[in-house]
Amino acid sequence: MTYEEKFHAFVQMCSDAKAQGAEAVLIYQPEILGDTYVEMVESLNRLSDAGLMLRILPQHERHSRSARRTS
């Protein structure tokens, strides 16, 4: 399975956020970035390429949702 297939929702979130002019994306769980070092680095590269900042919800505020955009 390719990165794009495995992380389709994350890639789409970055694309949508960039298209909507968002400054950052907020993720609820850091695990959304990847299961391995290589996947995590690729996710961070995708964020950087899109010109987006990353925010991670503090542990005590996390819910079952995985990600959303912020401006």
C-alpha distance (Angstrom), angle and dihedral (degrees) to the residues before:
residue distance angle dihedral
M1 . . .
T2 3.80 . .
Y3 3.78 125.0 .
E4 3.81 89.8 -109.6
E5 3.81 91.6 54.4
K6 3.79 95.7 44.7
F7 3.80 95.2 44.4
H8 3.80 100.3 31.5
A9 3.82 93.0 133.1
F10 3.82 92.5 51.1
V11 3.81 93.0 47.0
Q12 3.82 90.0 48.1
M13 3.82 91.3 47.8
C14 3.81 90.5 53.9
S15 3.79 91.8 47.4
D16 3.81 93.0 47.8
A17 3.81 92.8 45.8
K18 3.79 91.8 51.5
A19 3.81 92.2 47.1
Q20 3.81 90.8 50.9
G21 3.79 93.2 49.1
A22 3.80 96.2 -113.2
E23 3.79 117.8 164.2
A24 3.80 97.0 -151.9
V25 3.77 145.1 10.9
L26 3.78 122.3 -133.7
I27 3.77 118.3 -146.4
Y28 3.76 123.8 -168.3
Q29 3.81 96.9 -153.7
P30 3.82 125.4 31.3
E31 3.81 88.0 -143.7
I32 3.81 88.4 77.7
L33 3.82 87.0 77.4
G34 3.79 93.7 66.7
D35 3.76 149.9 -65.1
T36 3.78 95.8 -113.2
Y37 3.79 137.1 38.8
V38 3.81 90.6 -106.6
E39 3.82 92.2 52.2
M40 3.80 91.9 47.8
V41 3.80 92.0 50.3
E42 3.81 90.4 48.5
S43 3.81 90.4 51.4
L44 3.80 91.4 49.9
N45 3.81 89.4 48.4
R46 3.83 89.6 52.5
L47 3.79 90.0 52.5
S48 3.80 91.7 47.8
D49 3.80 93.1 47.3
A50 3.81 89.1 52.5
G51 3.81 90.8 49.5
L52 3.80 91.1 -120.1
M53 3.77 131.2 143.6
L54 3.79 122.0 -138.0
R55 3.77 125.8 -128.5
I56 3.80 123.2 -176.7
L57 3.77 119.8 -158.4
P58 3.83 111.0 -118.8
Q59 3.79 113.7 -102.8
H60 3.81 94.2 -112.7
E61 3.83 90.9 56.2
R62 3.81 99.6 46.5
H63 3.76 122.6 122.7
S64 3.78 132.3 -179.8
R65 3.82 94.0 -83.1
S66 3.80 115.3 101.8
A67 3.81 108.3 -152.3
R68 3.78 148.3 -10.7
R69 3.80 138.4 173.2
T70 3.77 126.8 -104.8
S71 3.77 130.2 -169.7
